[in-house]
Amino acid sequence: MFFSLKEAFRLIRRAKASFILSLVSLSISVLLIAASLAMIESSEYIQKKIKEDVSINLFLRNNLSPDEITGIKNDLKSREYIKSVSYIDKDKAAEIFIQETGDDFRKLLDYNPLPASFTITLKDKYFDKESIDGIIISLSGIKGIDDIGFRNEFIQKLISILDAIKKYIFIATGIILFISVYIVYSTVRLIITSRFEELETMKLVGAKLSTIKLPVILNSMIAGLIAGLISAGIFILFISAFAEYIDIINFSGTSKYIYLGLLICVGPFLGLIISTFSLKRLSLKI
């Protein structure tokens, strides 16, 4: 093992151009993979935030007693698909109306025509067309609810857009991963081709296949480790430069260190897997 490691460093000194090419390709690959992961992370985060802002308003009949209102609230809280429940009384409804429209109907009317209501949000797993349609029907059957305010067409269109965005992001991620792997594979094959005569000489002097392959694999892993460290450095600069916008990708706390660890580990892993695969056809036949 020590001999192979020594040979790997010797390869770096003897073939600096090839090593730099491998380093650049691995760095690009690691950054592309990191970008694809960030796209998925940010997509999930945006979808979650949008879903959190979608609410259903349940308008109550007038003259319900406090016990009846409490009964409806407890019923809503007991339903597994409901994430949160908040009660808005008639006075609060009037304040919200005046704040949003700027019109104070109290100057013209001596009573408050706005109904009390419950505002509910749904859990993520119930955020699809079939579930929402069934939920609306179920909520309509609750005694004391006079009407339901829900922008059904808009929400269903939003759901479709979110699903389409997620699908395209996964497709883009797959393409990015393929390009990343192909870049590294092509570079390793190019390095092997450039060392063809040296490898043939090693065969002639009776070197074992593992002795021939291992230095090349270690060389790629060393390049991958350096590429990972470079990518981690770029990542740190990125989150420092865009700290005020970083919540959209959720690079905070533990998440930041997980990404740093992944960035450092992905490079050597790519180098190991791809160099091993690239050397698969190499044999002791002359």
RAGIWO-V729624 format. One record per backbone hydrogen bond with DSSP energy under -1.0 kcal/mol. NH is the residue of the N-H (numbers start at 1). CO is the residue of the C=O. Records with the same first field share a line. If there is no record, write none. Layout:
NH->CO ; CO
This chain:
5->1
6->2
7->3
8->4
9->5
10->6
11->7
12->8
13->9
14->10
15->11
19->15
20->16
21->17
22->18
23->19
24->20
25->21
26->22
27->23
28->24
29->25
30->26
31->27
32->28
33->29
34->30
35->31
36->32
37->33
38->34
39->35
40->36
41->37
42->38
43->39
44->40
45->41
46->42
47->43
48->44
49->45
50->46
51->47
52->48
53->49
56->120
57->149
58->118
59->147
60->116
61->144
69->65
70->66
71->67
72->68
73->69
74->70
75->71
76->72
77->73
78->74
79->76
82->79
83->121
84->121
86->119
88->117
93->89
94->90
95->91
96->92
97->93
98->94
99->95
100->96
101->97
102->98
107->104
108->105
109->105
117->88
118->58
119->86
120->56
121->84
123->81
126->123
127->124
128->126
132->128
133->129
134->130
135->131
136->132
137->133
138->134
139->135
140->136
142->139
145->142
146->59
147->59
149->57
152->150
155->151
156->152
157->153
158->154
159->155
160->156
161->157
162->158
163->159
164->160
165->161
166->162
167->163
168->164
169->165
170->166
171->167
172->168
173->169
174->170
175->171
176->172
177->173
178->174
179->175
180->176
181->177
182->178
183->179
184->180
185->181
186->182
187->183
188->184
189->185
190->186
191->187
192->188
193->189
194->190
195->191
196->193
199->195
200->196
201->197
202->198
203->199
204->200
205->201
206->203
207->202
212->208
213->209
214->210
217->213
218->214
219->215
220->216
221->217
222->218
223->219
224->220
225->221
226->222
227->223
228->224
229->225
230->226
231->227
232->228
233->229
234->230
235->231
236->232
237->233
238->234
239->235
240->236
241->237
242->238
245->242
248->245
249->246
251->246
252->250
255->252
258->254
259->255
260->256
261->257
262->258
263->259
264->260
265->261
266->262
269->265
270->266
271->267
272->268
273->269
274->270
275->271
276->272
277->273
278->274
279->275
280->277
282->279
